[in-house]
Amino acid sequence: MEAEAAKLIGAGLAAIALAGAGVGIGHIFGNYLAGALRNPAAAASQFPNLLLGFALAEATGLFGLVVALIILFVF
């Protein structure tokens, strides 16, 4: 296998993290919305947890994107 083809395959595999981040963020917001509709009084106290979960899920996707770009442009 040529080196250029291996780079593209590796970058594509690293970019799978972006799909996982999208699914994770969807679950986080969907579950928050379901919980807030069931108990509106507790929604305000759970909002910081929502933001923390969003930030961690988004960071995972960004790390995957950075790895994919490093594979493409550095190696």
N, CA, C and O atoms as a Maestro MAE file, in Angstrom:
{
 s_m_m2io_version
 :::
 2.0.0
}

f_m_ct {
 s_m_title
 :::
 protein
 m_atom[300] {
  # First column is atom index #
  i_m_mmod_type
  r_m_x_coord
  r_m_y_coord
  r_m_z_coord
  i_m_residue_number
  s_m_chain_name
  s_m_pdb_residue_name
  s_m_pdb_atom_name
  i_m_atomic_number
  :::
  1 25 0.850 -1.179 0.000 1 A "MET " " N  " 7
  2 3 0.000 0.000 0.000 1 A "MET " " CA " 6
  3 2 0.890 1.234 0.000 1 A "MET " " C  " 6
  4 15 1.896 1.288 0.708 1 A "MET " " O  " 8
  5 25 0.520 2.196 -0.779 2 A "GLU " " N  " 7
  6 3 1.291 3.423 -0.843 2 A "GLU " " CA " 6
  7 2 1.086 4.250 0.421 2 A "GLU " " C  " 6
  8 15 0.074 4.114 1.108 2 A "GLU " " O  " 8
  9 25 2.051 5.100 0.714 3 A "ALA " " N  " 7
  10 3 1.997 5.908 1.929 3 A "ALA " " CA " 6
  11 2 0.836 6.907 1.872 3 A "ALA " " C  " 6
  12 15 0.188 7.163 2.887 3 A "ALA " " O  " 8
  13 25 0.579 7.461 0.709 4 A "GLU " " N  " 7
  14 3 -0.511 8.445 0.578 4 A "GLU " " CA " 6
  15 2 -1.866 7.795 0.832 4 A "GLU " " C  " 6
  16 15 -2.735 8.394 1.466 4 A "GLU " " O  " 8
  17 25 -2.045 6.592 0.346 5 A "ALA " " N  " 7
  18 3 -3.304 5.882 0.583 5 A "ALA " " CA " 6
  19 2 -3.464 5.541 2.058 5 A "ALA " " C  " 6
  20 15 -4.568 5.623 2.597 5 A "ALA " " O  " 8
  21 25 -2.386 5.162 2.708 6 A "ALA " " N  " 7
  22 3 -2.450 4.852 4.138 6 A "ALA " " CA " 6
  23 2 -2.790 6.087 4.951 6 A "ALA " " C  " 6
  24 15 -3.522 6.005 5.937 6 A "ALA " " O  " 8
  25 25 -2.252 7.251 4.534 7 A "LYS " " N  " 7
  26 3 -2.581 8.496 5.224 7 A "LYS " " CA " 6
  27 2 -4.070 8.809 5.116 7 A "LYS " " C  " 6
  28 15 -4.698 9.203 6.099 7 A "LYS " " O  " 8
  29 25 -4.625 8.636 3.937 8 A "LEU " " N  " 7
  30 3 -6.043 8.943 3.743 8 A "LEU " " CA " 6
  31 2 -6.937 7.982 4.520 8 A "LEU " " C  " 6
  32 15 -7.954 8.392 5.081 8 A "LEU " " O  " 8
  33 25 -6.563 6.716 4.553 9 A "ILE " " N  " 7
  34 3 -7.341 5.746 5.324 9 A "ILE " " CA " 6
  35 2 -7.254 6.064 6.812 9 A "ILE " " C  " 6
  36 15 -8.265 6.009 7.512 9 A "ILE " " O  " 8
  37 25 -6.077 6.390 7.300 10 A "GLY " " N  " 7
  38 3 -5.912 6.735 8.714 10 A "GLY " " CA " 6
  39 2 -6.677 7.980 9.100 10 A "GLY " " C  " 6
  40 15 -7.278 8.033 10.173 10 A "GLY " " O  " 8
  41 25 -6.664 8.982 8.236 11 A "ALA " " N  " 7
  42 3 -7.410 10.205 8.519 11 A "ALA " " CA " 6
  43 2 -8.908 9.950 8.518 11 A "ALA " " C  " 6
  44 15 -9.643 10.526 9.319 11 A "ALA " " O  " 8
  45 25 -9.356 9.088 7.620 12 A "GLY " " N  " 7
  46 3 -10.779 8.744 7.601 12 A "GLY " " CA " 6
  47 2 -11.198 8.004 8.856 12 A "GLY " " C  " 6
  48 15 -12.274 8.254 9.400 12 A "GLY " " O  " 8
  49 25 -10.356 7.096 9.316 13 A "LEU " " N  " 7
  50 3 -10.663 6.379 10.556 13 A "LEU " " CA " 6
  51 2 -10.662 7.322 11.758 13 A "LEU " " C  " 6
  52 15 -11.487 7.177 12.660 13 A "LEU " " O  " 8
  53 25 -9.749 8.280 11.775 14 A "ALA " " N  " 7
  54 3 -9.711 9.234 12.881 14 A "ALA " " CA " 6
  55 2 -10.934 10.152 12.856 14 A "ALA " " C  " 6
  56 15 -11.379 10.621 13.904 14 A "ALA " " O  " 8
  57 25 -11.474 10.407 11.675 15 A "ALA " " N  " 7
  58 3 -12.634 11.293 11.562 15 A "ALA " " CA " 6
  59 2 -13.921 10.618 12.019 15 A "ALA " " C  " 6
  60 15 -14.947 11.286 12.153 15 A "ALA " " O  " 8
  61 25 -13.890 9.319 12.259 16 A "ILE " " N  " 7
  62 3 -15.074 8.634 12.784 16 A "ILE " " CA " 6
  63 2 -15.457 9.205 14.149 16 A "ILE " " C  " 6
  64 15 -16.623 9.147 14.542 16 A "ILE " " O  " 8
  65 25 -14.485 9.754 14.868 17 A "ALA " " N  " 7
  66 3 -14.768 10.364 16.167 17 A "ALA " " CA " 6
  67 2 -15.771 11.508 16.039 17 A "ALA " " C  " 6
  68 15 -16.514 11.784 16.980 17 A "ALA " " O  " 8
  69 25 -15.799 12.167 14.903 18 A "LEU " " N  " 7
  70 3 -16.758 13.257 14.705 18 A "LEU " " CA " 6
  71 2 -18.189 12.734 14.690 18 A "LEU " " C  " 6
  72 15 -19.093 13.383 15.217 18 A "LEU " " O  " 8
  73 25 -18.397 11.580 14.098 19 A "ALA " " N  " 7
  74 3 -19.739 10.990 14.100 19 A "ALA " " CA " 6
  75 2 -20.132 10.579 15.512 19 A "ALA " " C  " 6
  76 15 -21.275 10.767 15.927 19 A "ALA " " O  " 8
  77 25 -19.188 10.023 16.237 20 A "GLY " " N  " 7
  78 3 -19.467 9.647 17.623 20 A "GLY " " CA " 6
  79 2 -19.797 10.843 18.488 20 A "GLY " " C  " 6
  80 15 -20.655 10.760 19.367 20 A "GLY " " O  " 8
  81 25 -19.124 11.952 18.247 21 A "ALA " " N  " 7
  82 3 -19.422 13.168 19.004 21 A "ALA " " CA " 6
  83 2 -20.819 13.673 18.679 21 A "ALA " " C  " 6
  84 15 -21.542 14.120 19.570 21 A "ALA " " O  " 8
  85 25 -21.199 13.608 17.426 22 A "GLY " " N  " 7
  86 3 -22.549 14.039 17.043 22 A "GLY " " CA " 6
  87 2 -23.627 13.195 17.689 22 A "GLY " " C  " 6
  88 15 -24.638 13.719 18.156 22 A "GLY " " O  " 8
  89 25 -23.416 11.894 17.718 23 A "VAL " " N  " 7
  90 3 -24.379 10.999 18.370 23 A "VAL " " CA " 6
  91 2 -24.421 11.278 19.866 23 A "VAL " " C  " 6
  92 15 -25.498 11.320 20.460 23 A "VAL " " O  " 8
  93 25 -23.260 11.469 20.477 24 A "GLY " " N  " 7
  94 3 -23.208 11.747 21.915 24 A "GLY " " CA " 6
  95 2 -23.907 13.039 22.285 24 A "GLY " " C  " 6
  96 15 -24.628 13.094 23.281 24 A "GLY " " O  " 8
  97 25 -23.703 14.065 21.503 25 A "ILE " " N  " 7
  98 3 -24.348 15.346 21.774 25 A "ILE " " CA " 6
  99 2 -25.854 15.229 21.609 25 A "ILE " " C  " 6
  100 15 -26.613 15.821 22.376 25 A "ILE " " O  " 8
  101 25 -26.286 14.474 20.620 26 A "GLY " " N  " 7
  102 3 -27.716 14.256 20.442 26 A "GLY " " CA " 6
  103 2 -28.336 13.538 21.635 26 A "GLY " " C  " 6
  104 15 -29.430 13.890 22.077 26 A "GLY " " O  " 8
  105 25 -27.644 12.542 22.149 27 A "HIS " " N  " 7
  106 3 -28.144 11.832 23.329 27 A "HIS " " CA " 6
  107 2 -28.192 12.751 24.540 27 A "HIS " " C  " 6
  108 15 -29.155 12.720 25.306 27 A "HIS " " O  " 8
  109 25 -27.175 13.554 24.716 28 A "ILE " " N  " 7
  110 3 -27.117 14.446 25.870 28 A "ILE " " CA " 6
  111 2 -28.291 15.419 25.855 28 A "ILE " " C  " 6
  112 15 -28.995 15.554 26.855 28 A "ILE " " O  " 8
  113 25 -28.507 16.091 24.740 29 A "PHE " " N  " 7
  114 3 -29.585 17.065 24.676 29 A "PHE " " CA " 6
  115 2 -30.960 16.403 24.675 29 A "PHE " " C  " 6
  116 15 -31.906 16.942 25.250 29 A "PHE " " O  " 8
  117 25 -31.076 15.250 24.041 30 A "GLY " " N  " 7
  118 3 -32.353 14.547 24.041 30 A "GLY " " CA " 6
  119 2 -32.757 14.092 25.435 30 A "GLY " " C  " 6
  120 15 -33.913 14.235 25.832 30 A "GLY " " O  " 8
  121 25 -31.806 13.547 26.170 31 A "ASN " " N  " 7
  122 3 -32.110 13.107 27.528 31 A "ASN " " CA " 6
  123 2 -32.381 14.283 28.456 31 A "ASN " " C  " 6
  124 15 -33.233 14.192 29.339 31 A "ASN " " O  " 8
  125 25 -31.670 15.373 28.264 32 A "TYR " " N  " 7
  126 3 -31.945 16.563 29.074 32 A "TYR " " CA " 6
  127 2 -33.350 17.083 28.797 32 A "TYR " " C  " 6
  128 15 -34.082 17.431 29.723 32 A "TYR " " O  " 8
  129 25 -33.720 17.135 27.538 33 A "LEU " " N  " 7
  130 3 -35.051 17.619 27.182 33 A "LEU " " CA " 6
  131 2 -36.131 16.696 27.742 33 A "LEU " " C  " 6
  132 15 -37.145 17.176 28.249 33 A "LEU " " O  " 8
  133 25 -35.933 15.394 27.658 34 A "ALA " " N  " 7
  134 3 -36.917 14.456 28.206 34 A "ALA " " CA " 6
  135 2 -37.046 14.630 29.722 34 A "ALA " " C  " 6
  136 15 -38.152 14.624 30.261 34 A "ALA " " O  " 8
  137 25 -35.915 14.784 30.396 35 A "GLY " " N  " 7
  138 3 -35.956 14.993 31.844 35 A "GLY " " CA " 6
  139 2 -36.578 16.319 32.217 35 A "GLY " " C  " 6
  140 15 -37.311 16.404 33.203 35 A "GLY " " O  " 8
  141 25 -36.300 17.356 31.446 36 A "ALA " " N  " 7
  142 3 -36.864 18.671 31.740 36 A "ALA " " CA " 6
  143 2 -38.370 18.694 31.519 36 A "ALA " " C  " 6
  144 15 -39.088 19.393 32.234 36 A "ALA " " O  " 8
  145 25 -38.851 17.949 30.551 37 A "LEU " " N  " 7
  146 3 -40.296 17.892 30.325 37 A "LEU " " CA " 6
  147 2 -41.001 17.093 31.423 37 A "LEU " " C  " 6
  148 15 -42.153 17.376 31.755 37 A "LEU " " O  " 8
  149 25 -40.318 16.105 31.983 38 A "ARG " " N  " 7
  150 3 -40.920 15.323 33.065 38 A "ARG " " CA " 6
  151 2 -40.906 16.068 34.385 38 A "ARG " " C  " 6
  152 15 -41.852 15.971 35.166 38 A "ARG " " O  " 8
  153 25 -39.830 16.817 34.640 39 A "ASN " " N  " 7
  154 3 -39.700 17.539 35.899 39 A "ASN " " CA " 6
  155 2 -39.115 18.922 35.624 39 A "ASN " " C  " 6
  156 15 -37.904 19.111 35.735 39 A "ASN " " O  " 8
  157 25 -39.956 19.887 35.268 40 A "PRO " " N  " 7
  158 3 -39.443 21.216 34.923 40 A "PRO " " CA " 6
  159 2 -38.737 21.931 36.077 40 A "PRO " " C  " 6
  160 15 -37.880 22.783 35.841 40 A "PRO " " O  " 8
  161 25 -39.082 21.599 37.304 41 A "ALA " " N  " 7
  162 3 -38.448 22.263 38.435 41 A "ALA " " CA " 6
  163 2 -36.973 21.874 38.567 41 A "ALA " " C  " 6
  164 15 -36.172 22.664 39.066 41 A "ALA " " O  " 8
  165 25 -36.613 20.689 38.134 42 A "ALA " " N  " 7
  166 3 -35.225 20.235 38.254 42 A "ALA " " CA " 6
  167 2 -34.382 20.596 37.036 42 A "ALA " " C  " 6
  168 15 -33.173 20.364 37.033 42 A "ALA " " O  " 8
  169 25 -34.995 21.152 36.015 43 A "ALA " " N  " 7
  170 3 -34.259 21.432 34.780 43 A "ALA " " CA " 6
  171 2 -33.145 22.454 34.991 43 A "ALA " " C  " 6
  172 15 -32.055 22.315 34.437 43 A "ALA " " O  " 8
  173 25 -33.419 23.470 35.786 44 A "ALA " " N  " 7
  174 3 -32.411 24.519 35.995 44 A "ALA " " CA " 6
  175 2 -31.190 23.982 36.739 44 A "ALA " " C  " 6
  176 15 -30.067 24.413 36.479 44 A "ALA " " O  " 8
  177 25 -31.402 23.048 37.659 45 A "SER " " N  " 7
  178 3 -30.261 22.525 38.418 45 A "SER " " CA " 6
  179 2 -29.428 21.547 37.595 45 A "SER " " C  " 6
  180 15 -28.271 21.295 37.929 45 A "SER " " O  " 8
  181 25 -29.996 20.997 36.531 46 A "GLN " " N  " 7
  182 3 -29.266 20.059 35.686 46 A "GLN " " CA " 6
  183 2 -28.602 20.723 34.487 46 A "GLN " " C  " 6
  184 15 -27.876 20.065 33.741 46 A "GLN " " O  " 8
  185 25 -28.840 22.008 34.292 47 A "PHE " " N  " 7
  186 3 -28.277 22.704 33.134 47 A "PHE " " CA " 6
  187 2 -26.743 22.725 33.147 47 A "PHE " " C  " 6
  188 15 -26.138 22.537 32.091 47 A "PHE " " O  " 8
  189 25 -26.083 22.948 34.300 48 A "PRO " " N  " 7
  190 3 -24.605 22.871 34.279 48 A "PRO " " CA " 6
  191 2 -24.096 21.486 33.873 48 A "PRO " " C  " 6
  192 15 -23.077 21.378 33.191 48 A "PRO " " O  " 8
  193 25 -24.790 20.435 34.285 49 A "ASN " " N  " 7
  194 3 -24.394 19.090 33.860 49 A "ASN " " CA " 6
  195 2 -24.559 18.922 32.355 49 A "ASN " " C  " 6
  196 15 -23.758 18.242 31.713 49 A "ASN " " O  " 8
  197 25 -25.586 19.531 31.796 50 A "LEU " " N  " 7
  198 3 -25.793 19.495 30.346 50 A "LEU " " CA " 6
  199 2 -24.613 20.139 29.628 50 A "LEU " " C  " 6
  200 15 -24.089 19.591 28.658 50 A "LEU " " O  " 8
  201 25 -24.207 21.294 30.107 51 A "LEU " " N  " 7
  202 3 -23.090 21.987 29.453 51 A "LEU " " CA " 6
  203 2 -21.779 21.219 29.597 51 A "LEU " " C  " 6
  204 15 -20.970 21.198 28.670 51 A "LEU " " O  " 8
  205 25 -21.564 20.590 30.748 52 A "LEU " " N  " 7
  206 3 -20.353 19.795 30.939 52 A "LEU " " CA " 6
  207 2 -20.339 18.599 29.998 52 A "LEU " " C  " 6
  208 15 -19.317 18.309 29.376 52 A "LEU " " O  " 8
  209 25 -21.453 17.912 29.890 53 A "GLY " " N  " 7
  210 3 -21.539 16.776 28.980 53 A "GLY " " CA " 6
  211 2 -21.343 17.190 27.533 53 A "GLY " " C  " 6
  212 15 -20.680 16.494 26.764 53 A "GLY " " O  " 8
  213 25 -21.922 18.323 27.166 54 A "PHE " " N  " 7
  214 3 -21.738 18.840 25.807 54 A "PHE " " CA " 6
  215 2 -20.274 19.143 25.540 54 A "PHE " " C  " 6
  216 15 -19.747 18.783 24.487 54 A "PHE " " O  " 8
  217 25 -19.616 19.799 26.481 55 A "ALA " " N  " 7
  218 3 -18.215 20.167 26.289 55 A "ALA " " CA " 6
  219 2 -17.324 18.933 26.163 55 A "ALA " " C  " 6
  220 15 -16.422 18.905 25.325 55 A "ALA " " O  " 8
  221 25 -17.565 17.924 26.980 56 A "LEU " " N  " 7
  222 3 -16.742 16.716 26.910 56 A "LEU " " CA " 6
  223 2 -16.980 15.948 25.619 56 A "LEU " " C  " 6
  224 15 -16.036 15.434 25.019 56 A "LEU " " O  " 8
  225 25 -18.228 15.868 25.190 57 A "ALA " " N  " 7
  226 3 -18.515 15.168 23.933 57 A "ALA " " CA " 6
  227 2 -17.936 15.927 22.737 57 A "ALA " " C  " 6
  228 15 -17.416 15.318 21.802 57 A "ALA " " O  " 8
  229 25 -18.025 17.230 22.772 58 A "GLU " " N  " 7
  230 3 -17.491 18.037 21.678 58 A "GLU " " CA " 6
  231 2 -15.964 17.967 21.648 58 A "GLU " " C  " 6
  232 15 -15.366 17.946 20.572 58 A "GLU " " O  " 8
  233 25 -15.339 17.933 22.814 59 A "ALA " " N  " 7
  234 3 -13.881 17.836 22.871 59 A "ALA " " CA " 6
  235 2 -13.401 16.528 22.252 59 A "ALA " " C  " 6
  236 15 -12.362 16.498 21.592 59 A "ALA " " O  " 8
  237 25 -14.147 15.456 22.461 60 A "THR " " N  " 7
  238 3 -13.780 14.181 21.850 60 A "THR " " CA " 6
  239 2 -13.772 14.292 20.330 60 A "THR " " C  " 6
  240 15 -12.852 13.808 19.672 60 A "THR " " O  " 8
  241 25 -14.790 14.923 19.782 61 A "GLY " " N  " 7
  242 3 -14.848 15.117 18.333 61 A "GLY " " CA " 6
  243 2 -13.727 16.010 17.831 61 A "GLY " " C  " 6
  244 15 -13.149 15.754 16.775 61 A "GLY " " O  " 8
  245 25 -13.421 17.050 18.577 62 A "LEU " " N  " 7
  246 3 -12.342 17.947 18.155 62 A "LEU " " CA " 6
  247 2 -10.985 17.254 18.204 62 A "LEU " " C  " 6
  248 15 -10.137 17.488 17.343 62 A "LEU " " O  " 8
  249 25 -10.775 16.407 19.200 63 A "PHE " " N  " 7
  250 3 -9.519 15.656 19.248 63 A "PHE " " CA " 6
  251 2 -9.398 14.736 18.040 63 A "PHE " " C  " 6
  252 15 -8.320 14.608 17.458 63 A "PHE " " O  " 8
  253 25 -10.493 14.101 17.667 64 A "GLY " " N  " 7
  254 3 -10.480 13.251 16.475 64 A "GLY " " CA " 6
  255 2 -10.175 14.047 15.221 64 A "GLY " " C  " 6
  256 15 -9.429 13.587 14.357 64 A "GLY " " O  " 8
  257 25 -10.750 15.244 15.112 65 A "LEU " " N  " 7
  258 3 -10.488 16.102 13.961 65 A "LEU " " CA " 6
  259 2 -9.029 16.531 13.912 65 A "LEU " " C  " 6
  260 15 -8.417 16.539 12.844 65 A "LEU " " O  " 8
  261 25 -8.474 16.887 15.059 66 A "VAL " " N  " 7
  262 3 -7.074 17.297 15.110 66 A "VAL " " CA " 6
  263 2 -6.158 16.141 14.711 66 A "VAL " " C  " 6
  264 15 -5.195 16.342 13.972 66 A "VAL " " O  " 8
  265 25 -6.447 14.951 15.189 67 A "VAL " " N  " 7
  266 3 -5.641 13.782 14.819 67 A "VAL " " CA " 6
  267 2 -5.724 13.531 13.319 67 A "VAL " " C  " 6
  268 15 -4.716 13.231 12.679 67 A "VAL " " O  " 8
  269 25 -6.924 13.656 12.759 68 A "ALA " " N  " 7
  270 3 -7.077 13.450 11.314 68 A "ALA " " CA " 6
  271 2 -6.284 14.496 10.519 68 A "ALA " " C  " 6
  272 15 -5.647 14.161 9.521 68 A "ALA " " O  " 8
  273 25 -6.320 15.743 10.954 69 A "LEU " " N  " 7
  274 3 -5.561 16.782 10.251 69 A "LEU " " CA " 6
  275 2 -4.055 16.600 10.417 69 A "LEU " " C  " 6
  276 15 -3.291 16.869 9.490 69 A "LEU " " O  " 8
  277 25 -3.633 16.149 11.579 70 A "ILE " " N  " 7
  278 3 -2.205 15.887 11.768 70 A "ILE " " CA " 6
  279 2 -1.749 14.758 10.850 70 A "ILE " " C  " 6
  280 15 -0.681 14.833 10.243 70 A "ILE " " O  " 8
  281 25 -2.565 13.715 10.755 71 A "ILE " " N  " 7
  282 3 -2.196 12.606 9.871 71 A "ILE " " CA " 6
  283 2 -2.093 13.082 8.427 71 A "ILE " " C  " 6
  284 15 -1.182 12.684 7.700 71 A "ILE " " O  " 8
  285 25 -3.034 13.939 8.009 72 A "LEU " " N  " 7
  286 3 -3.034 14.392 6.618 72 A "LEU " " CA " 6
  287 2 -1.882 15.342 6.290 72 A "LEU " " C  " 6
  288 15 -1.245 15.206 5.245 72 A "LEU " " O  " 8
  289 25 -1.613 16.297 7.171 73 A "PHE " " N  " 7
  290 3 -0.708 17.384 6.800 73 A "PHE " " CA " 6
  291 2 0.670 17.351 7.449 73 A "PHE " " C  " 6
  292 15 1.558 18.086 7.016 73 A "PHE " " O  " 8
  293 25 0.878 16.533 8.463 74 A "VAL " " N  " 7
  294 3 2.184 16.506 9.115 74 A "VAL " " CA " 6
  295 2 2.992 15.296 8.664 74 A "VAL " " C  " 6
  296 15 4.186 15.420 8.392 74 A "VAL " " O  " 8
  297 25 2.371 14.150 8.583 75 A "PHE " " N  " 7
  298 3 3.111 12.936 8.235 75 A "PHE " " CA " 6
  299 2 3.173 12.733 6.754 75 A "PHE " " C  " 6
  300 15 3.760 11.756 6.288 75 A "PHE " " O  " 8
  :::
 }
 m_bond[299] {
  # First column is bond index #
  i_m_from
  i_m_to
  i_m_order
  :::
  1 1 2 1
  2 2 3 1
  3 3 4 2
  4 3 5 1
  5 5 6 1
  6 6 7 1
  7 7 8 2
  8 7 9 1
  9 9 10 1
  10 10 11 1
  11 11 12 2
  12 11 13 1
  13 13 14 1
  14 14 15 1
  15 15 16 2
  16 15 17 1
  17 17 18 1
  18 18 19 1
  19 19 20 2
  20 19 21 1
  21 21 22 1
  22 22 23 1
  23 23 24 2
  24 23 25 1
  25 25 26 1
  26 26 27 1
  27 27 28 2
  28 27 29 1
  29 29 30 1
  30 30 31 1
  31 31 32 2
  32 31 33 1
  33 33 34 1
  34 34 35 1
  35 35 36 2
  36 35 37 1
  37 37 38 1
  38 38 39 1
  39 39 40 2
  40 39 41 1
  41 41 42 1
  42 42 43 1
  43 43 44 2
  44 43 45 1
  45 45 46 1
  46 46 47 1
  47 47 48 2
  48 47 49 1
  49 49 50 1
  50 50 51 1
  51 51 52 2
  52 51 53 1
  53 53 54 1
  54 54 55 1
  55 55 56 2
  56 55 57 1
  57 57 58 1
  58 58 59 1
  59 59 60 2
  60 59 61 1
  61 61 62 1
  62 62 63 1
  63 63 64 2
  64 63 65 1
  65 65 66 1
  66 66 67 1
  67 67 68 2
  68 67 69 1
  69 69 70 1
  70 70 71 1
  71 71 72 2
  72 71 73 1
  73 73 74 1
  74 74 75 1
  75 75 76 2
  76 75 77 1
  77 77 78 1
  78 78 79 1
  79 79 80 2
  80 79 81 1
  81 81 82 1
  82 82 83 1
  83 83 84 2
  84 83 85 1
  85 85 86 1
  86 86 87 1
  87 87 88 2
  88 87 89 1
  89 89 90 1
  90 90 91 1
  91 91 92 2
  92 91 93 1
  93 93 94 1
  94 94 95 1
  95 95 96 2
  96 95 97 1
  97 97 98 1
  98 98 99 1
  99 99 100 2
  100 99 101 1
  101 101 102 1
  102 102 103 1
  103 103 104 2
  104 103 105 1
  105 105 106 1
  106 106 107 1
  107 107 108 2
  108 107 109 1
  109 109 110 1
  110 110 111 1
  111 111 112 2
  112 111 113 1
  113 113 114 1
  114 114 115 1
  115 115 116 2
  116 115 117 1
  117 117 118 1
  118 118 119 1
  119 119 120 2
  120 119 121 1
  121 121 122 1
  122 122 123 1
  123 123 124 2
  124 123 125 1
  125 125 126 1
  126 126 127 1
  127 127 128 2
  128 127 129 1
  129 129 130 1
  130 130 131 1
  131 131 132 2
  132 131 133 1
  133 133 134 1
  134 134 135 1
  135 135 136 2
  136 135 137 1
  137 137 138 1
  138 138 139 1
  139 139 140 2
  140 139 141 1
  141 141 142 1
  142 142 143 1
  143 143 144 2
  144 143 145 1
  145 145 146 1
  146 146 147 1
  147 147 148 2
  148 147 149 1
  149 149 150 1
  150 150 151 1
  151 151 152 2
  152 151 153 1
  153 153 154 1
  154 154 155 1
  155 155 156 2
  156 155 157 1
  157 157 158 1
  158 158 159 1
  159 159 160 2
  160 159 161 1
  161 161 162 1
  162 162 163 1
  163 163 164 2
  164 163 165 1
  165 165 166 1
  166 166 167 1
  167 167 168 2
  168 167 169 1
  169 169 170 1
  170 170 171 1
  171 171 172 2
  172 171 173 1
  173 173 174 1
  174 174 175 1
  175 175 176 2
  176 175 177 1
  177 177 178 1
  178 178 179 1
  179 179 180 2
  180 179 181 1
  181 181 182 1
  182 182 183 1
  183 183 184 2
  184 183 185 1
  185 185 186 1
  186 186 187 1
  187 187 188 2
  188 187 189 1
  189 189 190 1
  190 190 191 1
  191 191 192 2
  192 191 193 1
  193 193 194 1
  194 194 195 1
  195 195 196 2
  196 195 197 1
  197 197 198 1
  198 198 199 1
  199 199 200 2
  200 199 201 1
  201 201 202 1
  202 202 203 1
  203 203 204 2
  204 203 205 1
  205 205 206 1
  206 206 207 1
  207 207 208 2
  208 207 209 1
  209 209 210 1
  210 210 211 1
  211 211 212 2
  212 211 213 1
  213 213 214 1
  214 214 215 1
  215 215 216 2
  216 215 217 1
  217 217 218 1
  218 218 219 1
  219 219 220 2
  220 219 221 1
  221 221 222 1
  222 222 223 1
  223 223 224 2
  224 223 225 1
  225 225 226 1
  226 226 227 1
  227 227 228 2
  228 227 229 1
  229 229 230 1
  230 230 231 1
  231 231 232 2
  232 231 233 1
  233 233 234 1
  234 234 235 1
  235 235 236 2
  236 235 237 1
  237 237 238 1
  238 238 239 1
  239 239 240 2
  240 239 241 1
  241 241 242 1
  242 242 243 1
  243 243 244 2
  244 243 245 1
  245 245 246 1
  246 246 247 1
  247 247 248 2
  248 247 249 1
  249 249 250 1
  250 250 251 1
  251 251 252 2
  252 251 253 1
  253 253 254 1
  254 254 255 1
  255 255 256 2
  256 255 257 1
  257 257 258 1
  258 258 259 1
  259 259 260 2
  260 259 261 1
  261 261 262 1
  262 262 263 1
  263 263 264 2
  264 263 265 1
  265 265 266 1
  266 266 267 1
  267 267 268 2
  268 267 269 1
  269 269 270 1
  270 270 271 1
  271 271 272 2
  272 271 273 1
  273 273 274 1
  274 274 275 1
  275 275 276 2
  276 275 277 1
  277 277 278 1
  278 278 279 1
  279 279 280 2
  280 279 281 1
  281 281 282 1
  282 282 283 1
  283 283 284 2
  284 283 285 1
  285 285 286 1
  286 286 287 1
  287 287 288 2
  288 287 289 1
  289 289 290 1
  290 290 291 1
  291 291 292 2
  292 291 293 1
  293 293 294 1
  294 294 295 1
  295 295 296 2
  296 295 297 1
  297 297 298 1
  298 298 299 1
  299 299 300 2
  :::
 }
}
